[in-house]
Amino acid sequence: MLRRFRPVPYPIHSRLFALATVAAVALAAPTIAQTEAELAEARGAIEQFEAAFSAGEYSALLTAMPPRILETIAAQAGISADILTAQMETQMTAMMSQMTLESFGMDLRSATWGETSTGLTYALVPTQTVMTPPGSDSVRSRTTTLMLNEAGTWYLIRVDSAQQTDILRQAYPEFTNVSFPDGSMEVLD
């Protein structure tokens, strides 16, 4: 015996399909569409940073930090940005000389893109570092690096602690309503 099923009217199917397609595309798409040129520039900034970090060129790392961040920290410390940069380089060199860098990387493909109310394009880039302190097990940190494009230059700053986000928001009030993921750290066997 052949049964006939009564089909749902075509317009309902097409509307549901169209709605589902729009929802899927909207959820999968980045917040801000990136051109190939923008992605290439961001990748270049990350590659330079990763190379400098791996080579222990800490002065190069500090030039990747947004100038407004350095100026904000320097003003709070009551010193010039140049003196602050020299002090930070000395501290980073001393701290990192005691560590063995196992791996470091930023995952631009997994970045979340956005734009501030003032038009700054930014990306929140998952970052992972594995280091070994002297006489200890390796430690993996999973953090977020904020990349922001200011005047055509990509700058990078870590934003996984309240202190870091407070300084960022002092220098860039337009990030007040942007949420940043917490970082994590684990000891590896």
N, C-alpha and C positions, 0 to 999 in steps of 0.2 A: 504494500500500500504506500503510495507516494503522498507525503504530507507537504503541504505548501506553508511556508512561513511568511507571515506578513512582514515585509521589509519596513524599516524605519524610513520615513520620508527623507529623500536625498538632501534637502537643505539643512536638516539637523546634523547629518553626518559631516557635511562639508564645514559647517560652522564649528562643530566640536574639533574636527581635525585641524582647522585653521587656528583655533584658539590654543590647542595643545602644541602646535608647531611654534606659534609665537612665544608661548610660555617657555618651551624648551630652548629656543634660541636666546631668549632674554636671560635665562638662568645660566647658559653656557658662555655667553659673551662677556668680555671684560667690561668694566665700568666705562672706560674711555677707550675708544678704538685707537690702535697704534699703527702708524705707517711703518713700512719696512725700514725707512731711513731712521725713524725714532728708535725702533728696536735695535738697529745696528749700532746707533750711538750709545744706547744703554748697555748693550753687550760689550762694546769697546771700553766703557767706563768700568764695568765689572771686571773684565779681563786685566786691565791695568791695575786695578786694586788688588785682585788676587795675586798677580805676579809680584807686586810690591810687598804684599804681606808675606808671601812664601819666601821672598829674598831678604826679608828683614829690613826693607827700606822704609822706615817709619816716618821719615819726613814726607815721603810721597803719599803715605796714608793720610797724613794731616792735611795735605792740599786737597784731598777728596772731600774733606769736611766743609759744609757750607760756611762761608765767611761770617755770616750773621750769627751762627752758633758760636764760633770762636770769639767774636766781638762781645757776645752776651756773657760768656763765661769770663772773659778778660775783664769786662766792666765790673762783674760781681767780685772778682778777686782784686780789683783795684790796680791792675797792671795792663800793659799794652798787649795787643794780640800777638805781636812778635815774640815778646818775652814768654807769654803763655805757650806758644807753639814750641819754643825751644825747651821749656820745662816739660811739656807733654812728651816730646820726642825722647828726652833723657829718661823719663819715667818708663815709657814704653820699651825702650831699649833695655833698661835694667830688668824689667819684669820678664820680657820675652827671652832674654839671654838665659834664664833659668828653666825655660820650657822647651820641649821638643814638639814642634808642629808636625802632626801626623797628616792632617788633611784640612782643607778649608775650601768652601765653595758656596756660591750663591746661585739659587735656582730661578732664573728669570722667567722660565716657562711657567712656573707656578705662581708668579707674582700677581698681586691684586692691584689693578690700576685705578687711579682716581684723579680728580681735579679739585683744587680748593676753590673757595668762593672768590678768590682773587685771581684765579686762572693758572695757578702753578700746577703743572702735571707732575704726578708722583706715582711711584710704585712701591708696594710693600713686598720685599723679596725675602723668601725663606732662606736662611743662612745656617750652615752647619760647620762647626769647627771641632776637630779632635786634637787634643794636646795632652802631653804627658809631663806632669811636674816631676822634679827630681825625686827618685825613690818612691814614686807612687804609681797607681794605676792610671791609665789614660782616662780622660774626661771628655765627653761629648757635650757640646752646648748647641742648642737649637734656638736661634734668635731670629729677629727680623731686622733687615736693613731697609731703611727708608731711602729711596732714591728720589731726589727731586730735581726738576729741571728749572733752573733759574737763569734767565738771560742766555739761554742756549747751551748752558753747561750742566751736565749731570753731576750732582753731589751725592755723597753717601753718608749716612749716619745710622748708628745702631739705636733702636728704639724698643727695648724690651724691659725697661725698668721705669719706675715712676720718676726717678731723678732725671733720666734721659728725656722722657716725654715732657717733663716740666720745663727743662731748658729749651727744648724744641718749641714749645708753645709760647715761651717768653720771646723767643726770636721770631717766631712765625705764628702770630695769634690765629691765623686762618686754619691752623690744625687743631683748634680747640675742640671741635666736634668730630674729629677723626679718631676712631678706635684703633688701638695697636695691640696685637697679641702679646701675651706674656712669653718670656723666654723660659727655657728649661735646661737643666744640666743633669747628666747622669754619669756615674762611674762605670767604666767598661771593664770587663774581666780580662 
